Amino acid sequence: MTTFVITVPGTFVTELPDASLATLKEKLAKRHTDVSRSEGLDLLTLNDDGTFSIRLEVDATDRYEAELEAARLVSTALRDAGVAAQDAPIGTPVVTGIDSDL
C-alpha cells in the first residue's frame, strides 16, 4: 500500500454555515496526517468566490484507487455535514503527493 495525498477541488454554490464547516473538518480530520502536515498543507482551503480545495491522505494500491477513495470520502463528509451534492459539486481529484517505502 502507498499513502497518497489527494487534492479534491470543489465549489460551494450556497453559503456554508459555520456548523457545517466544523462538521466537515471534523469528518476529514483523521485523513490529514503526517505527510500532509509535514508538507505544510491545510486540510481545507476556502476561497472568497466559494471554491475550495480539500487535501487528504488515502492508502491505496494505486493512484486511480486513491483518487476514487478521496472523492468518496469528500462526498460522504459533505453529506454528513448537511451539504447536498448540488450545493457543493466536487471536481476531479488529483494526486499531489506520494509517500511510499519503494
SVG drawing of the C-alpha trace seen along z (x, -y; Angstrom):
<svg xmlns="http://www.w3.org/2000/svg" viewBox="-29 -37 41 39">
<polyline fill="none" stroke="black" stroke-width="0.4" points="0.0,0.0 1.0,-3.5 -0.1,-6.7 -1.3,-9.3 -2.0,-13.0 -5.1,-13.8 -6.5,-17.3 -10.2,-17.4 -11.4,-20.7 -15.0,-21.9 -17.4,-24.9 -19.9,-25.8 -22.8,-27.1 -24.6,-28.3 -23.0,-29.7 -21.8,-27.1 -23.0,-27.6 -20.3,-27.6 -21.7,-24.4 -21.5,-22.6 -17.9,-23.7 -16.9,-22.5 -18.6,-19.1 -16.8,-18.8 -13.4,-19.5 -14.2,-17.0 -15.2,-14.3 -12.0,-14.7 -9.5,-15.4 -8.3,-11.8 -7.3,-11.9 -4.9,-14.9 -1.9,-13.2 1.9,-13.2 2.6,-13.5 0.2,-16.4 1.3,-18.3 5.0,-17.8 4.4,-19.4 2.5,-22.3 -0.7,-21.5 -4.0,-22.7 -6.8,-20.2 -9.3,-22.7 -8.7,-25.9 -11.8,-28.2 -11.6,-31.0 -13.8,-34.1 -15.5,-33.0 -16.9,-29.8 -14.3,-27.5 -12.5,-25.1 -9.7,-22.5 -9.6,-19.6 -6.3,-17.8 -6.4,-14.4 -4.4,-11.2 -5.6,-7.9 -3.9,-4.5 -4.4,-2.6 -2.6,-0.3 -2.5,-2.8 -3.3,-6.4 -6.7,-5.5 -8.0,-3.8 -6.7,-6.7 -8.5,-9.3 -11.7,-7.3 -11.5,-6.8 -10.7,-10.5 -13.8,-11.5 -15.9,-9.1 -14.6,-10.4 -15.2,-14.0 -18.7,-13.3 -19.6,-11.4 -18.1,-14.1 -20.1,-16.8 -23.3,-14.8 -22.6,-14.2 -22.1,-17.9 -25.6,-18.5 -24.4,-19.8 -26.4,-18.5 -24.3,-17.3 -25.8,-20.0 -24.7,-22.7 -21.1,-21.6 -20.1,-19.9 -16.6,-18.5 -14.1,-18.3 -11.6,-15.7 -9.3,-14.5 -5.6,-14.9 -2.6,-13.2 -0.4,-16.0 1.9,-13.8 3.0,-10.2 4.7,-8.5 5.9,-5.0 8.6,-2.7 9.7,-1.8"/>
</svg>
